[in-house]
Amino acid sequence: MENKINVIRKDYGICINNPDYFLAFSDFTVSDGIGIVENVNIINAKDEFNACAKRAETFNQSQGAYIAQACGDIDYFENTYGDLSIFTFISSDLVVEDFTDNLKVVNSPMGFVDARVNLSHVVYIDKILSPKDLLKIFKIVANIKSKFLANLSLPVHIQNILNTNDFLAVLANVDCDGKSLDINNAEFDEVDFDDLKTRIEDAVEISMEDAFEKMELTFGILDYFVSEGILIGDLVEAGLALVSHVEVTSVLEDKLEAQIMKSLTDVDVIALLVASMKTEQVLTQRGLREIDEAVHAGDVLGMAIANQIAGTKATFNFIKYDEAKPGIIYGLPPILDDAFAGLIAGCVTKIFEE
């Protein structure tokens, strides 16, 4: 069947139109769940039925039936693979900002309580499919998106704002008069569903990868610090808390902060810190059946971090900081307090060697 869909874009919305009608399954703001429609509208409007419906009425192409989704941002891109087209809509309040010349951090002008990142999809299969098949495809797309995002292991504060208000519609062709579908007597295309499932999963994964690339959204060690509530100023304060043989001045504070920033560009230090965070996460959030008592892996990681920054001497300083747990170190969970004691011990040792 010839693909007759049209995409009409205006400054207040996008209409995906099929004069021969879609069979649509969606979670849209204005939708009955499943139905026969001519137009699929993504509208720049508040996520509220009346406001979205009112704007959709003015935008709707022809007089055909429609579904409509309110969306704060109507930026999108399309990937097409033969009879499969995926429209990916991106809405993001996040920006990657320079923190130093060598380090960046993700921020939002809205703050991380109100900020949102939503990656939404409209999936079109150029086949005549049954309502049951559309429901299966809807579940496939939702599941692969969820798995993709989980596998990214993003910082917790980013996970909390990701896809909290995304939307999804699955569209197929329909053999009807545009008013009703007699499921009992309808004829549907024969489809190798296993093959279609694999193609859809691959296409959705690619669309998600493309979306992150287009947003230019990447994450680094400082983003994981933010997720743990750790500020550089807190680390400087903790590091200088045990310095007793010299006067603590603003010059010394700046010197320690600069050394911490420098150490956080060392790939081995980064890897050890991330290993500490991930280990803590697994042990505290999910648990392991083999571990029912305190572990000492944190000491090993902390000493390794200190040694990587300033050598053997720093490992002795690590013991001092780990036992005293100054400042923010005291409030961190067991493995993280060791890791950050190692970071501080290494940096303090380093600045007094120079």
Secondary structure, 3 states (H helix, E strand, C coil): CCCCCEEEEECCEEEEEEEEEEEEEECCCECCCEEEEEEEEEECCCCCHHHHHHHHHHHCCCCCCEEEEECCCCEEEEEEECCEEEEEEEEECCEEEECCCCCEEEECCCHHHHCCEEEEEEEEEEEECCHHHHHHHHHHHHHHHHHHHHHCCCCHHHHCCECCCCCEEEEEECCCCCCCCCCCCCCCCCCCHHHHHHHHHHHHHHHHHHHHHHHCCCCCHHHHHHHCCCCHHHHHHHHHCCCCCCCCCHHHHHHHHHHHHHHCCCHHHHHHHHHHHHHHHHHHHHCCCCCCCCCCHHHHHHHHHHHHHHCHHHHHHHHHHHHHCCHHHHHCCHHHHHHHHHHHHHHHHHHHHC
